[in-house]
Amino acid sequence: MSVYLKQLLRPMSLLFSNTAWLFGAEILAKLSRVVTIIVLAFMLSPVSYGTAMLALACHELFSLFLKAGAGPQIIRCSDTQLSRYVQNGTIIQWGICLLMLSVQLIGAGIVANWYNNPDIAQLLYVMSLTYLLYPWVSVRVFLMQRANNMRGFGIRHGLCVSAENLSIALFAWYKADIMAVAYGKLVFSVLWLVLFIKVPTPRFLWQWHWPTLKLLLSRSGQIFSSELLKSLRLHLDTFIAAKVMSPELFGYYSFAKNAGIGLSQSIGNVFNAALYPFLCKLQRVGTLTNHLLMVYVIAIAVAIIFVVQACAVPIYLPLLFDEKWQEMTFVVSVMCLVAVPALLLDTRCCLSRAQAQFTAEIVVRLICLLISVILLVTLSPQQPLAFAYVMLLSSCVCCFVVFCAPVVNKTILRFKRGVRHEY
């Protein structure tokens, strides 16, 4: 038994190492993010805060194609496929970034008109320039992740995020107002280019190979569908709240979400960034199914951090933020708890993607989105705390449906078979 346990735990040391490096970088990034939240909360009015957060949510939705490019496939492909995937993946990355630049420039005005807020368009115009920088180094980043070189990736990523957060705080302090968040995105993308362009990785020339390109595009479409559904669910409350709440109330809700689930989500993203390359490596050697339980145990351990954060909110929020935000203390605590089931759902989808079960991943994301839409429309919250409660309820229901419903269904089927056998 002890030998089996050692064999089971030995590969997990790589996940622990990857996660430790990324968490180390995230601690630095989280400290800088706290500074940013404090400065923005001090310098911006609730209305301006809400505008900035809404623009960031729209930018993230526009930039989904970046997550759905060739990266996940380069990370998980076999060694024999790697050369062709990289050669054609570079073409895809350039095409996606140029497409996203055009889409965001066109869509900025439409979004601004929908919310009757021209400031959103100005923010999206500036942030769209970042798409011109990412494709120069995107393949290098994918190859680092494939090699599970999370030390090098984590340090560079942590520096970029910290630079973005601190620059936003600096721009806001010097009266840049809501434009501070757009300038911070530019700082991030420029530093990302500088830090990753000299990373030593195998060199692959561009090559147009239509069968490979077609396969990559087909799977990219499936991954994009999953990422779109995930992002829509993540920002669904923001898009609806911006419509049904007054600008001031929406600003308060945006602050609560940013100070709650925003901080928790960054830890979740770190865990998933470390988890996916690790799962792909296990899948390549055929041992992934042996480690499923251990993966979920680690995910639950990470999720406990969010519960601790929720309990600590009444202590740190009054110390860090001025009086106008104090009434959001309980809302922030509830938003921290929303991240707990969200992390377990992301882990489930990460496992499906590593096993190339893209349809299963899409089904899970679609179920979660539909549940969230149904509850938000049915319960129709109008206040920040009501929105937070609905989001927590929807996350818990999603977890139950995704994890428990299949088990219940299998149990019922076994019971029916047993009854038939008796007769």
N, C-alpha and C positions, 0 to 999 in steps of 0.2 A: 504493500500500500504506500509506504514512504517513497519507494522508487518511482511509482506511478505519479505521486504528487510532485516529486522533484522534476520529472519529465514534463509535467503539466505547467509548472511554475517557471521553468527555465526560459522559455520564449517570452514570458510575461515581463522578464527583466528589461527587454528592449522597449516594451510599452512604458514601463515605469521610467526608464531613462529618457525616452522621448518626451513623456509628459512632464517630467521634472525640469528638463531644459525649457520647455515652452511655458511652464508655470513660473519658472524663475524670471523669464522675460516678461511674462504677463504681470507679475508683481510690480515690476518697474512701470509697465504700461498702465496698470490700474492706479498706481499712485499719481501718475500724471493725469489720468482721467478724472480722478477725484478733484485735483487742482482745477481742471478745466470746468467741471460741473460747478464748483464753488464760484469761480470767477464769472462764468456765464450767468449763474443765478444772481450774483451781485450786480453785474453790469447791465443785464437785459431785463426789460419788463416782461411780465408773463406773456403778453401778446407777441413780442419779438422772439421770446424763447420758443413759443409754439410754432412760429413761422420757420425758424431755423431747423427745428426737429422734423417738421413736415417736409421741408426741402431735402433733408438728409434721407428720410424714408423714401421719398420719390427717387432720389439718386441711386439708392441701393436697389430699388425695383428695376430701374433702367439698366443697371450694371449686372443684372443676373446672367447675361450671356457670358460674362467673364468666368463665372463658376461652372458654366456648362460647356466650355470649350473642350480642347483635347486633353486638358490636365488630368482629370480622373482616369482616363483611359491609358495615358502614358504611365501613370503611377501603378496601375493594376495589370498591365499587359505582360505577356511572357517575354523572356530575353530574346527569343527569335523574332518577335513582332516589334521590338523596341525601335529599331532603326527606321523602319517604314512609318511607324506611328509618329516619331519625332519629326521626320522629314515633312510629312504631310500636316502634322499638327501645327507646325510653324505657320503654314499658309492659313490654316483655320484661325489661329490666334489673331493674325493681322486683319483678316476679313471681319472677324467679330468686333474687334476694337474700332475699326473704321465705321462699321455698321452702327455700333452703339453711339459713336460720336454724332452721327447724322440723326439717329432716333431721338437722342436727348435734346439736341438743338431744336428739332421740330416739335417735340412733345412738351418742351418747357412752357411755351406760350399757352398750349392747350390746358395744362395743369393749372397755370396761373389764372386763367379765365374761369375754370371750374370752381376754384376756391375764392375767386374774386380778390386775388392778392398778387399784384405784379412783382412784389419782392421775390417771390418764389422763382419766377422766370430768371431773374438776374443771378440768383444763386446757382441754378441749374446750368446756365450758360457757362459760368466760370468753372464749375466742377466737371463739365464735359471735356475740358482740355486734358484731364488726366488720362483719357483713353489713348492719347497719342504717345504715351510713355511706356505703358505696360507691356506691349508686345515685344519690345526689344529684349526683355529678360524673362518672359513668362516661361519659356521652355527650360531655362536654367533652373528656375524655381521648382518646376515639376520634377526634374531629374534629381534635385536635392531631396525632395520629399520621397521619391521612389527609393532612393538609397538610404532612407531613414536617417538622414543627416540633420536631425532636429536641433542639434547644438548650433550649427552654423545658421540654419534657417531661423531658429528661435531668437538668437541674438540680434540678427538683422531685422527681423520682424518687430521685435520689442523696441529697438531703436527707432524704427519708422513710426510706430504707433505713438511712442512717447514724444517724438518730435512733432507729430501732428497735434497731439493733445496740448502740449505746452505752447506751440505756436498759436493755436486757437485762443488759448488763455491770454497770450501776449497781445495778439491783434485785438481781442475784445477789450483788454485793459487800456489800449491806446485808441479807443473809440471807433473801432472798425464796425461795431454793432453786429448785425447778423452776417455780414460778409466775412466775419472772422472764420466761420465754419468752412466756407468755400476756399479761403486762402490756406487753411490748414490742410485740406485735401490736396492742394497743389504741392505743399511742402512734403506731405507723405509720398506722393508719386515721384517727385524729383529725387528724394533720398532713396526710395525703393530702387530706382534706376541706378543710382550711383553705387549702392551697396551690393547689388546683385550682378552687375554687368561684368565684373571681374571674377565671378565665382568659377573655379576650375571644374568644368564638366566636359564629358565627351562631345566632340564637335560632329554635327551632322549637317550636310548640305541640304538645301531645299530640294525637294523632288516631287513632281506631280505624278502620283500613282492613283488613277481613278478608282480602282476597287477599294484600296485602303481609305482614300478620301471619302468615298461614299459610305463605307462602314463607320468611319469616325463621325461623319455628319449625322448619320442615322442614330447612333448612340448618343451623340451630343444633343439631339432633339429630345431624346428620352430623359436625359439628365436635366436639360433645361426645363422640361415640363415639371419634373420633381422640384427643382429649385424655385420655379415660379410659384407653385402651389405652397411651398414652404414660406416664401417671402410674403405672399399674399396673406397667409394666416398670421404671420408675425406682425405685419403692419395693418391688418384689417381694422383693428380697433382704432388705430391712429387715423386712418382715412375716414372712418365713420364718425369718430369723435370730432374731427375737424369740421364736419358738416353740421352735426346736431348740437354741438356745444357753442357757447359764446367764445370769442377769441381769448378772453381772459381765462375762462374755465379750462379751455383746451390747453392753454399755456401751463396751467397748474398740473393737468393730467400728464402732459409731455414731460414735465420735470419729474413727476413721480415715477413714470415709466423708465426714464433715463437713469434715475438714481436707484431704481429697484432692479427691474429685469435687465436694464442696459448693462449694469455692472455684472450681474449674474451671467448674462448671455456671453460676455467676453470670456469668462472661465469655461463655459460650455463650448465655445468655439475653439478654445485652446485644446480641450480634451479631444474633440472630434478631429482637429487638425493632426494630433498625434495618433489618434486611433486608426484613421483610414489607411495610411501607408502600412501600419503594422498589420492590419487585417488583410491587406492585399498580399503582403509577404507570406502570411500564414496560408492564404488561399493558393498561392503559387506552389507551395510545398505540400499542400493537401492536408493540413492539420487544423484548419479553421474551426470545423465543427467540434473538435475536442476542447475548445477554449471558450465556447459561447457563454457558459455559466459564469466563468471567471470574468469575462468582459462586462457582464451585467452587474456583477458584484462591485467591480471597480467604478462603474457608472453610478451606482447607488451611493457609494462612498463619496464621490465628487458632488452628487446632488445634496448630500447632507450639509455641504458648505453653504448652500443657498438658504437652508433652514436656519443655520447659525446667523447668517447675515440678516434674515428677516427678524430674528429675535434681537439683534443688535441695533436695528434702525432707531428705536426710541432713544438710544444712548448717543449715537454719533450724529444723527441728523440735527438736533438742537445745537450741538457744538460746532458744526461745520457751516450751517446755513442760517441766513438772517430770518427775521421774524415772519416775513410774508409767506415763507414756505412751510412753516411749522404745522399748519393744519393738514398737510399732506403726509404726515408721519405714518399713519395707519395704512394709507393707500400704498406708500412705498413698501411697507412690510408685506402686504398682500401681493404686490407685483414681484417681489423676490420669490415667493412661493410658486408663482406661475412658472418659473424656470425649472422647477423640479421635474414635473412630468414631461416638460419640453425636452430636457436632456435625455430622458429614457426613450422618447420617440425618435430623437435624432440618432441615438445609438442603434435602434432597430433599423432605421433607414441606412445607416452607415454599413451595417452588416449585409443588407440586401445589395447595396452598390458594390461592395467588395466581391460578392459572389456573382456579379453581373445579372442580378435579378431586378432589372430596371423597372419592369412592369409592377412587381410587388411593391417596390419603393413608391411608385406613382400612386398606386391604390391607397397606401397608408397615408400619403400626403393629402390625397383627395378626400378621404374620409375625415381627416382632421379639419380640413378647410370647411367642408360641408357642415360638420358639427358646430364649428365656431360661427358660421354664418347663420345657421338656424337659431342658435341660442341668442345671438346678438339681435337678430330681427324679432324673435319671439318676445324676449324679455325687454328689449328696447330701453337700455339704460340711458340716462340723461346727465348723470353726475359722475365725477371722477371715481368715487368709491364704488358706485354701482358698476361702472365699466370694469374696475379691477376684480370685483366679485365674479362677474360674468366670464372674464378671461380665465380666472382660476377654475371656475366650474367647467368651462369648455375643455381646458387642458386635462382635468381629471377624467372627464367623460371620454376624451380621446384615448387616454391611456387604458381605460377599462375596455373600450371597444377593441383596440389594437392587440392588447395582451391577454385579456381575460375571455373575450367572446370566442376566439378560436378554441380555447381550452374547454369552455362550457359546451361548445358545439360538438367537439370530439367526445366528451363525456356522455352527452345525450345519445350520440350515434352508437357508442359502445353499449349503453344501457339497452337501446332498442334491439341491437343484435343479440344481446344476452337474453332478452325476453323472447325473441323469435326462436332462439336455440332451445329454450325450455319447452316451447310448444312444439 
